[in-house]
Amino acid sequence: MANFTCSFSKLRRSVLAALLAFVAILSVGSLASAAPKSELWPRWEAHDAASEVVVDHAAWTRLLGLYARPNADGVTRFDYAGLQDGDRATLDGYIAALSATPVSTLNRTEQYAYWLNFYNALTVQVILDHHPVDSIRDINISPGLFAFGPWDRKLVRVEGEALSLNDMEHRILRPIWRDP
């Protein structure tokens, strides 16, 4: 009877430990899949209301004209497989130019266009870097044991600050312009 009680007690502890581990994994997994809270980084509030500088988005506009395809379901998709090598160089150059732009010297309207286009172009670049993939969620380059997707990897520098896609979306676009 003592052996049975000891074995049952060990089994019960093992089951309890496994259950706790499972709950912990589910909790961390749900945290990893949740979008970060919109929280402004005050550093990005700087702007010049009187600025008349216009950022050149012609390269990005041209790429969208060539590779953005409207579908019957109403969703426009980018033709990653169809992108030509020369156009990849154009995309990379456009992103480099945006990285070098002193965004704090722009007016708010120009900053909004800058950040939206930068976020979208950078997303396309990340997907192209890992193409072919079924989903952007399959690109597991974010740092951290339970992180997934590309959103938390620092991908570019703007005015000396390393930024991720999440930084652009949840620290700049959503809090400043209330853009969902």
Secondary structure by P-SEA (a helix, b strand, c coil): caaaaaaaaaaaaaaaaaaaaaaaaaaaaaaaacccccccccccccccccccccccaaaaaaaaacccccccccbbbbccccccaaaaaaaaaaaaaaaacccccccaaaaaaaaaaaaaaaaaaaaaaacccccccccccccccccccccccccccccccccccccccccccccccccc
